[in-house]
Each structure stands twice: as C-alpha cells, then as structure tokens.
Amino acid sequence: MSGSAGSARLGEFGRIARFFAPLAGPGGLGLTDDAALVDCPPGHRLVMTVDAMVEGVHYLASDPPDLVARKLLRVNLSDLAAMGARPKHYLLTTALPQSFGDDWLAAFASGLAEDQRLFGIDLLGGDSVSTPGPATLSLTAIGEVATGAEIRRGGAKPGDDVWVSGTIGDAYLGLKVLRGEYPDLSPDDRAYLAGRYRLPAPRTGLGARLIGLAHAMQDVSDGLLADLGHICDVSGVGATVSLPEIPLSAAAARITAVAPQIAAQFATGGDDYELLFTAPRDKAGSIKAAAKESCVQISRIGTVEAGTTVRLVDRAGKAIEVGPAGYRHF
C-alpha cells in the first residue's frame, strides 16, 4: 500500500511518534531514548526470542498490513509459549521500501495494538530503516518464567507420550488457497484455512500450564516432523508419530477425504505454530485438564523411543516415506 495521496510523509521520527509511541509500555520511556528499562521480579528469568519475516517468504505481498503485524508478533509469542513463559514486552525493527507509505504503517501499527491488548504485551523500542526491498520485519519478544521452571527441548525421555495442540496442516493448506489452489472449496473453508496461515494462535495459556508436566517442548514452525526431530536431537532420543492420530480441522479433513495422499504432507508443511511436547504417560490426566483450562484442543500423536530416528507410521504401524521433514531456509 502506498502513502496517502497529496500529503507529505511523516518521516522516520514522525512515524515513530504517531504510530509506535502509543504502543510503548512504561519501560519503553515513550520511545524517547535509545534503550529501554526492564524489571525482572526476584526468582524469575527473562526469556527472549527473535524471529524475522520477509515479504514473499513468510507472508504474501497482498496480505493486509495489520495481519502481517499480528503474525509477526504471534510467531514470537509462540516461541515464548514453548518455554512456558508469559509474554511481557517486545522490540521491533522494520526495513521497509519507500513505497510503503504512512497508510501501510498505520494499518500495521493498528494490528500490533490489537494484539497487545489481547496478549498483555507492550513495545519497548526498536529501529526503522528503508530498504530497496523486499520488506523485512524483525521482532524480539521478551517473556518471564520462574527460575528453573522453563521447558526446554532437551528433556524428552523414552516412554514419553508425544502431544500436539490444535490442528495440523491448516497453514500449509491456507497458503495453497491464497495462491489460488482448491478453488472448489466452500468460501467458509477457504477463509478458515487462509486465516490459519495469516494469523496463527500462540498457545501462551497452555504453555505456562504445562510447566511441571511436559519434559520437552517447542512450537511447530518448520513442520511437525522437523520440529519433533529438533526435540529428539537435543534429547538424544527417537520417536514414532501415527499419521491417523495427527489432528485435522474439519476443512483439512474434507480435503483429505478426496485426496488422502496429502495427509502425510501436513506433518511437514510448517507454519502451524502449535505446541509440540513430550510428557510421561502418567501425566495425561493433568495435561488434559491444563488443555481444558486453556480452551485448547490437544492430541496424543506418538511415543518417544530409544534411538535417533523420527518415524511417521500408518494405522498398521508401517513406516510412511516423506520428503524433507520440514522447511529449510538454506
């Protein structure tokens, strides 16, 4: 979206004052200084994560700016959730082409404001620069967790159950829908799947409730099998995932009813931003209770085993061959 016709641009500091200063919390000092101040309560640690999004790689150029902003924030909040941390603050860097005028930035900032209210997080500061393109956005999220309570990737143990929140494969299908595939889907299914790609749902409430229950956890960003592989690599274990147990939305189920061969691709598609975790079997009741309190669906999809291999199997236990386990930038 270009700038407002017939009006002068605000410039860097005018944009900061109009669009971003209203988003700053007390630690951001009104964005009048080059750094922020953050307090951490005794007995707690700060948890920090950063993710970048590039136009044409992580989102489409046609995506509305407010949804781009919300996705940028939410993919980082998903990382905090995966450690059991509660979100507190964030830092933002934008590298935008000159063609992205004040109207684009106003819509972008409105998306951030909406999710700040929803997730109880505020802006501390950041940087804004111009680029010949494509647009590149980077956000650093800061959360808080009790010292020693954080859930890491390296704790999975043989015999653990493998669980995942929500449904898998919707974002993979949503990107296809936005690129013009599946034209025969109902408008409701198309809108649902596109929304799941554009606007993930970070499971911040569930993540914090899994402290003391989950042995290992991370979010599903690169693909379910790839991300389970990350857990297994750090933990020194293997795992088996049952394809029929991977939870699907009603829209995804309708597609697999016509083309069942696509189901295995949901395990490698990525962009789900659901929580993937392992836990001892005797914690199943408590895990289900935590999910109910968080109003989040969860599903047991497999088992951690001795070894180093992550396998996807069918209902009969036969291994299913898949291509690359998930998205790779390099």
C-alpha positions as CSV (number, residue, x, y, z in Angstrom):
1,M,0.0,0.0,0.0
2,S,1.4,3.4,-0.9
3,G,1.3,6.5,1.2
4,S,-1.6,9.0,1.3
5,A,-2.0,10.8,-2.0
6,G,-1.4,14.5,-1.8
7,S,0.1,14.6,1.7
8,A,3.7,14.9,2.9
9,R,5.2,11.8,4.5
10,L,5.7,11.9,8.2
11,G,9.4,10.9,8.1
12,E,11.1,8.5,10.5
13,F,10.6,10.3,13.8
14,G,7.1,11.5,12.9
15,R,6.2,7.8,12.2
16,I,7.6,6.7,15.5
17,A,5.8,9.4,17.4
18,R,2.4,8.8,15.7
19,F,2.3,5.0,15.2
20,F,4.7,3.4,17.7
21,A,5.0,5.7,20.7
22,P,1.3,5.0,21.7
23,L,2.2,1.3,21.8
24,A,5.1,1.7,24.3
25,G,4.8,0.5,27.9
26,P,6.4,2.2,30.9
27,G,9.7,0.5,30.2
28,G,9.8,2.0,26.7
29,L,10.0,5.5,28.1
30,G,7.8,6.9,25.4
31,L,10.3,5.8,22.8
32,T,12.3,9.0,23.5
33,D,15.5,7.2,24.4
34,D,17.7,4.7,22.5
35,A,17.2,2.0,25.1
36,A,14.5,0.7,27.4
37,L,14.4,-0.3,31.1
38,V,13.0,-3.7,32.2
39,D,12.5,-5.0,35.7
40,C,12.5,-8.7,36.5
41,P,10.9,-10.0,39.7
42,P,13.1,-11.9,42.1
43,G,13.1,-15.6,41.4
44,H,12.2,-15.2,37.7
45,R,14.1,-15.2,34.5
46,L,13.6,-13.3,31.3
47,V,13.0,-15.4,28.2
48,M,13.9,-13.8,24.9
49,T,13.3,-14.8,21.3
50,V,13.6,-13.2,17.9
51,D,12.0,-14.0,14.5
52,A,12.2,-12.2,11.2
53,M,9.6,-12.2,8.4
54,V,10.4,-11.4,4.8
55,E,7.8,-10.4,2.2
56,G,7.3,-13.2,-0.3
57,V,8.9,-15.7,2.0
58,H,6.9,-15.6,5.3
59,Y,3.9,-13.7,4.0
60,L,2.4,-12.6,0.7
61,A,2.7,-9.1,-0.6
62,S,-1.1,-9.0,-0.8
63,D,-1.6,-9.8,2.9
64,P,-3.2,-6.9,4.9
65,P,-0.6,-5.0,6.9
66,D,-2.5,-5.4,10.2
67,L,-2.4,-9.2,9.8
68,V,1.3,-9.1,8.9
69,A,2.0,-7.3,12.1
70,R,-0.1,-9.7,14.2
71,K,1.6,-12.7,12.6
72,L,5.0,-11.2,13.3
73,L,4.1,-10.8,17.0
74,R,2.4,-14.1,17.3
75,V,5.2,-16.3,15.9
76,N,7.4,-14.9,18.6
77,L,4.8,-15.3,21.3
78,S,4.6,-19.0,20.2
79,D,8.3,-19.4,21.0
80,L,7.7,-17.9,24.5
81,A,4.8,-20.3,25.0
82,A,7.0,-23.2,24.0
83,M,9.2,-22.5,27.1
84,G,6.2,-21.9,29.4
85,A,6.9,-18.2,29.6
86,R,4.3,-15.5,29.9
87,P,4.8,-12.6,27.4
88,K,5.7,-9.2,28.7
89,H,7.4,-6.9,26.1
90,Y,8.8,-6.7,22.6
91,L,11.3,-4.8,20.4
92,L,10.6,-4.2,16.7
93,T,12.7,-3.5,13.6
94,T,11.2,-2.6,10.3
95,A,13.1,-2.4,7.0
96,L,10.5,-1.1,4.5
97,P,10.7,0.1,0.9
98,Q,9.9,3.7,0.1
99,S,6.6,2.6,-1.5
100,F,5.3,1.6,1.9
101,G,3.8,4.8,3.0
102,D,2.1,6.1,6.1
103,D,-1.2,4.4,5.4
104,W,0.5,1.0,5.3
105,L,2.3,1.7,8.6
106,A,-0.8,3.0,10.3
107,A,-2.6,-0.3,9.5
108,F,0.5,-2.3,10.6
109,A,0.5,-0.4,14.0
110,S,-3.2,-1.0,14.5
111,G,-2.6,-4.7,14.2
112,L,0.1,-4.5,16.8
113,A,-2.2,-2.5,19.1
114,E,-5.0,-5.1,18.8
115,D,-2.7,-8.0,19.8
116,Q,-1.0,-6.0,22.6
117,R,-4.4,-5.8,24.2
118,L,-5.2,-9.4,23.6
119,F,-1.9,-10.8,24.9
120,G,-1.0,-8.2,27.6
121,I,2.3,-7.2,26.0
122,D,3.9,-3.8,25.2
123,L,6.5,-2.2,23.0
124,L,9.9,-1.2,24.4
125,G,11.5,0.2,21.2
126,G,13.4,-0.9,18.1
127,D,14.6,0.6,14.8
128,S,13.2,1.6,11.4
129,V,15.2,1.7,8.2
130,S,14.5,1.9,4.5
131,T,15.4,-0.9,2.0
132,P,15.1,-1.3,-1.8
133,G,13.0,-4.4,-0.9
134,P,11.6,-6.8,-0.1
135,A,10.2,-5.6,3.2
136,T,11.9,-7.3,6.2
137,L,10.5,-7.3,9.7
138,S,12.1,-8.5,12.9
139,L,10.6,-8.7,16.3
140,T,12.2,-9.7,19.6
141,A,9.7,-10.9,22.3
142,I,10.5,-10.9,26.0
143,G,8.7,-13.2,28.4
144,E,9.0,-14.2,32.1
145,V,9.2,-17.6,33.8
146,A,10.0,-18.7,37.3
147,T,13.7,-19.6,37.6
148,G,14.2,-23.3,36.7
149,A,10.6,-23.8,35.5
150,E,11.3,-23.2,31.8
151,I,10.5,-26.1,29.5
152,R,13.4,-26.8,27.0
153,R,13.9,-29.1,24.1
154,G,16.3,-31.4,25.8
155,G,14.2,-33.3,28.3
156,A,12.3,-35.9,26.3
157,K,12.7,-39.5,27.6
158,P,11.9,-42.9,26.1
159,G,8.4,-43.9,27.0
160,D,7.1,-40.3,26.9
161,D,3.9,-39.6,25.0
162,V,4.1,-37.0,22.1
163,W,1.4,-34.4,22.2
164,V,0.4,-31.5,19.9
165,S,-2.1,-28.7,20.4
166,G,-4.7,-27.6,18.0
167,T,-4.8,-29.0,14.4
168,I,-2.0,-29.6,11.9
169,G,-1.9,-28.8,8.2
170,D,-4.2,-25.8,8.1
171,A,-1.5,-23.2,7.4
172,Y,0.0,-25.4,4.7
173,L,-3.4,-25.6,3.0
174,G,-4.1,-21.9,3.7
175,L,-1.0,-20.8,1.7
176,K,-2.2,-23.0,-1.2
177,V,-5.6,-21.4,-1.0
178,L,-4.1,-17.9,-1.1
179,R,-2.1,-19.0,-4.2
180,G,-5.3,-20.0,-6.0
181,E,-5.4,-23.7,-5.3
182,Y,-8.5,-25.6,-4.2
183,P,-11.0,-23.3,-6.0
184,D,-13.8,-25.8,-5.3
185,L,-13.6,-25.4,-1.6
186,S,-16.5,-23.6,0.1
187,P,-15.9,-19.9,0.9
188,D,-16.0,-20.8,4.6
189,D,-13.3,-23.4,4.3
190,R,-11.2,-21.1,2.1
191,A,-11.5,-18.3,4.6
192,Y,-10.7,-20.6,7.6
193,L,-7.6,-22.0,6.0
194,A,-6.3,-18.7,4.8
195,G,-6.8,-17.3,8.3
196,R,-4.8,-20.1,9.8
197,Y,-1.9,-19.2,7.6
198,R,-2.1,-15.4,8.1
199,L,-3.0,-15.4,11.8
200,P,-1.5,-18.2,14.0
201,A,-2.8,-18.7,17.5
202,P,0.1,-18.8,20.0
203,R,-0.8,-21.1,22.9
204,T,0.5,-18.9,25.7
205,G,-2.0,-20.0,28.2
206,L,-1.4,-23.7,27.6
207,G,2.4,-23.3,27.6
208,A,2.5,-21.9,31.0
209,R,0.2,-24.5,32.4
210,L,2.5,-27.3,31.1
211,I,5.3,-26.4,33.5
212,G,5.9,-29.4,35.7
213,L,4.1,-31.7,33.2
214,A,6.0,-31.6,30.0
215,H,9.5,-33.0,29.7
216,A,10.3,-31.1,26.4
217,M,8.5,-28.7,24.2
218,Q,8.8,-26.4,21.2
219,D,6.4,-24.9,18.7
220,V,5.6,-26.2,15.2
221,S,7.1,-23.7,12.8
222,D,9.2,-25.6,10.3
223,G,6.9,-28.7,10.3
224,L,5.7,-31.2,12.8
225,L,8.3,-33.9,12.0
226,A,11.2,-31.5,11.6
227,D,10.4,-29.8,14.9
228,L,10.0,-33.2,16.7
229,G,13.3,-34.0,15.2
230,H,14.8,-30.9,16.9
231,I,13.5,-32.1,20.3
232,C,14.8,-35.6,19.6
233,D,18.2,-34.4,18.5
234,V,18.8,-32.3,21.6
235,S,17.3,-35.0,23.9
236,G,19.2,-37.9,22.3
237,V,16.1,-40.0,21.6
238,G,13.9,-41.1,18.7
239,A,10.1,-41.0,18.2
240,T,7.2,-42.5,16.2
241,V,4.2,-40.5,15.1
242,S,1.0,-42.1,14.0
243,L,-0.4,-40.3,10.9
244,P,-4.1,-41.2,11.8
245,E,-3.7,-39.5,15.2
246,I,-2.5,-36.2,13.8
247,P,-5.4,-33.8,14.5
248,L,-7.1,-32.2,11.5
249,S,-9.6,-29.4,11.2
250,A,-12.9,-30.0,9.5
251,A,-11.7,-28.2,6.4
252,A,-8.5,-30.2,6.2
253,A,-10.5,-33.4,6.7
254,R,-12.7,-32.6,3.8
255,I,-9.7,-32.2,1.6
256,T,-8.1,-35.5,2.7
257,A,-11.4,-37.3,2.1
258,V,-11.0,-36.5,-1.6
259,A,-7.2,-36.7,-1.7
260,P,-6.0,-38.9,1.2
261,Q,-2.4,-38.9,-0.1
262,I,-2.0,-35.3,1.0
263,A,-2.3,-36.1,4.7
264,A,1.4,-37.0,5.1
265,Q,2.3,-33.6,3.8
266,F,0.6,-32.0,6.8
267,A,3.3,-33.4,9.0
268,T,6.0,-31.5,7.1
269,G,4.2,-28.3,5.9
270,G,5.0,-25.9,8.8
271,D,3.6,-22.6,9.9
272,D,1.2,-24.3,12.3
273,Y,2.6,-22.6,15.5
274,E,1.0,-25.2,17.7
275,L,2.8,-26.6,20.8
276,L,4.5,-29.9,20.4
277,F,5.6,-31.6,23.6
278,T,6.5,-34.8,25.3
279,A,5.4,-35.9,28.7
280,P,5.3,-39.0,30.9
281,R,2.3,-41.2,30.4
282,D,1.1,-40.8,34.0
283,K,0.7,-37.0,33.4
284,A,-2.0,-37.5,30.7
285,G,-4.9,-36.6,33.0
286,S,-3.2,-33.4,34.2
287,I,-2.3,-32.4,30.7
288,K,-5.9,-32.8,29.5
289,A,-7.0,-30.7,32.5
290,A,-4.5,-28.0,31.5
291,A,-5.7,-28.0,28.0
292,K,-9.3,-27.7,29.1
293,E,-8.5,-24.8,31.3
294,S,-6.8,-23.1,28.3
295,C,-9.6,-23.9,26.0
296,V,-7.2,-25.6,23.6
297,Q,-7.6,-28.9,21.9
298,I,-4.7,-31.4,22.4
299,S,-4.0,-34.8,20.9
300,R,-1.6,-37.6,21.7
301,I,0.1,-38.5,18.4
302,G,3.0,-40.7,19.2
303,T,5.7,-42.0,21.5
304,V,9.3,-41.2,22.4
305,E,11.7,-44.1,21.9
306,A,15.3,-45.1,22.3
307,G,17.3,-44.4,19.2
308,T,17.7,-41.3,16.9
309,T,15.0,-41.7,14.2
310,V,11.7,-39.9,13.9
311,R,9.2,-42.1,12.0
312,L,5.8,-41.4,10.6
313,V,3.7,-44.6,10.5
314,D,0.2,-45.6,9.2
315,R,-2.6,-47.3,11.2
316,A,-0.9,-50.6,10.8
317,G,2.5,-49.3,12.1
318,K,4.1,-49.3,8.7
319,A,6.6,-46.5,8.0
320,I,5.4,-43.8,5.6
321,E,8.1,-42.3,3.4
322,V,8.1,-38.5,3.3
323,G,10.3,-35.9,1.6
324,P,12.1,-33.2,3.6
325,A,10.7,-33.3,7.2
326,G,10.1,-29.5,7.1
327,Y,11.0,-26.1,5.7
328,R,14.7,-25.1,5.5
329,H,16.0,-21.7,4.6
330,F,19.4,-23.0,3.4
